[in-house]
Amino acid sequence: MPAFTFEKISPPASRGPIAPIVVKKRGVIVQILDRFVDARVKRTEAKGVIFRAKQKKKV
């Protein structure tokens, strides 16, 4: 006789269509930050500055 048994888990019953996902408006602070980032990107592109990723030194 087995010491334990596994329960058979049945899949969830379908309840109909899934409700549409509501897209939340972005916060005012996030919008302001986006404007600052866009302005900075445009300035750096105009100057021709290229940013390179920093490489971590291996010890």
Backbone as CSV, one residue per row, in Angstrom:
resi,resn,N_x,N_y,N_z,CA_x,CA_y,CA_z,C_x,C_y,C_z
1,MET,0.845,-1.171,0.000,0.000,0.000,0.000,0.897,1.244,0.000
2,PRO,0.631,2.218,-0.892,1.503,3.387,-0.961,1.377,4.262,0.299
3,ALA,2.491,4.928,0.634,2.506,5.782,1.817,1.775,7.101,1.555
4,PHE,1.747,7.534,0.312,1.040,8.772,-0.022,0.521,8.671,-1.444
5,THR,-0.402,9.547,-1.778,-0.951,9.577,-3.127,-0.986,11.021,-3.624
6,PHE,-1.028,11.163,-4.924,-1.106,12.482,-5.528,-2.556,12.778,-5.893
7,GLU,-2.972,14.009,-5.663,-4.314,14.394,-6.050,-4.312,14.760,-7.529
8,LYS,-5.360,14.373,-8.205,-5.485,14.747,-9.600,-6.173,16.108,-9.648
9,ILE,-5.455,17.121,-10.175,-5.989,18.472,-10.239,-6.607,18.673,-11.606
10,SER,-7.882,18.994,-11.615,-8.566,19.187,-12.891,-8.375,20.630,-13.355
11,PRO,-8.400,20.871,-14.661,-8.237,22.230,-15.170,-9.413,23.101,-14.751
12,PRO,-9.196,24.414,-14.647,-10.286,25.302,-14.231,-11.408,25.323,-15.265
13,ALA,-12.618,25.446,-14.771,-13.774,25.469,-15.659,-13.807,26.792,-16.416
14,SER,-14.166,26.730,-17.690,-14.222,27.960,-18.474,-15.443,28.770,-18.040
15,ARG,-15.221,30.051,-17.823,-16.283,30.924,-17.333,-16.733,31.915,-18.391
16,GLY,-16.298,31.776,-19.593,-16.676,32.700,-20.648,-15.484,33.527,-21.074
17,PRO,-15.739,34.580,-21.846,-14.631,35.396,-22.352,-13.944,36.187,-21.236
18,ILE,-12.672,36.433,-21.433,-11.890,37.194,-20.469,-12.184,38.681,-20.669
19,ALA,-12.285,39.404,-19.574,-12.585,40.831,-19.638,-11.419,41.573,-20.289
20,PRO,-11.696,42.628,-21.063,-10.612,43.386,-21.713,-9.734,44.078,-20.676
21,ILE,-8.455,44.164,-20.986,-7.498,44.788,-20.080,-7.569,46.299,-20.265
22,VAL,-7.732,47.006,-19.162,-7.839,48.460,-19.208,-6.434,49.048,-19.132
23,VAL,-6.101,49.902,-20.098,-4.793,50.546,-20.108,-4.874,51.798,-19.239
24,LYS,-4.020,51.848,-18.212,-4.036,52.991,-17.306,-3.266,54.146,-17.919
25,LYS,-3.713,55.364,-17.601,-2.997,56.537,-18.065,-1.700,56.651,-17.285
26,ARG,-0.665,57.130,-17.950,0.614,57.283,-17.292,0.555,58.494,-16.382
27,GLY,1.294,58.438,-15.293,1.298,59.528,-14.341,1.941,60.779,-14.901
28,VAL,1.620,61.896,-14.274,2.141,63.182,-14.724,3.652,63.211,-14.594
29,ILE,4.180,62.663,-13.510,5.634,62.677,-13.291,6.339,61.871,-14.369
30,VAL,5.765,60.744,-14.738,6.363,59.907,-15.780,6.360,60.647,-17.109
31,GLN,5.295,61.371,-17.405,5.231,62.136,-18.647,6.298,63.229,-18.681
32,ILE,6.491,63.908,-17.536,7.512,64.954,-17.461,8.896,64.351,-17.662
33,LEU,9.160,63.210,-17.019,10.455,62.550,-17.174,10.680,62.127,-18.622
34,ASP,9.639,61.653,-19.291,9.766,61.273,-20.697,10.160,62.465,-21.555
35,ARG,9.591,63.623,-21.251,9.937,64.824,-22.014,11.402,65.193,-21.816
36,PHE,11.885,65.107,-20.570,13.289,65.406,-20.304,14.213,64.445,-21.043
37,VAL,13.860,63.170,-21.022,14.684,62.154,-21.698,14.697,62.393,-23.197
38,ASP,13.527,62.682,-23.771,13.470,62.950,-25.212,14.332,64.149,-25.587
39,ALA,14.258,65.202,-24.783,15.055,66.398,-25.070,16.543,66.086,-24.993
40,ARG,16.938,65.297,-23.999,18.356,64.967,-23.845,18.843,64.107,-25.002
41,VAL,18.027,63.159,-25.420,18.410,62.289,-26.538,18.591,63.115,-27.807
42,LYS,17.689,64.052,-28.038,17.799,64.892,-29.232,19.067,65.740,-29.198
43,ARG,19.411,66.285,-28.003,20.628,67.102,-27.888,21.869,66.265,-28.159
44,THR,21.932,65.049,-27.590,23.122,64.214,-27.776,23.247,63.750,-29.221
45,GLU,22.109,63.475,-29.870,22.167,63.087,-31.282,22.651,64.250,-32.140
46,ALA,22.238,65.459,-31.785,22.656,66.629,-32.549,24.156,66.866,-32.410
47,LYS,24.715,66.561,-31.232,26.149,66.738,-31.008,26.963,65.609,-31.622
48,GLY,26.333,64.502,-31.884,27.041,63.361,-32.452,27.753,62.529,-31.396
49,VAL,27.298,62.613,-30.159,27.926,61.873,-29.062,27.421,60.441,-29.099
50,ILE,28.341,59.500,-28.959,27.986,58.085,-28.936,28.310,57.539,-27.552
51,PHE,27.314,56.963,-26.915,27.525,56.367,-25.598,27.876,54.899,-25.766
52,ARG,28.865,54.473,-25.037,29.262,53.062,-25.063,28.975,52.450,-23.705
53,ALA,28.583,51.208,-23.721,28.288,50.516,-22.472,29.586,50.280,-21.707
54,LYS,29.516,50.483,-20.403,30.696,50.252,-19.568,30.870,48.756,-19.374
55,GLN,32.107,48.308,-19.492,32.390,46.899,-19.288,32.908,46.695,-17.885
56,LYS,32.412,45.651,-17.236,32.857,45.340,-15.881,34.207,44.641,-15.958
57,LYS,35.088,45.004,-15.039,36.404,44.364,-14.992,36.286,43.038,-14.250
58,LYS,36.919,42.043,-14.790,36.926,40.756,-14.122,38.076,40.713,-13.131
59,VAL,37.793,40.158,-11.977,38.815,40.106,-10.915,39.635,38.856,-11.036
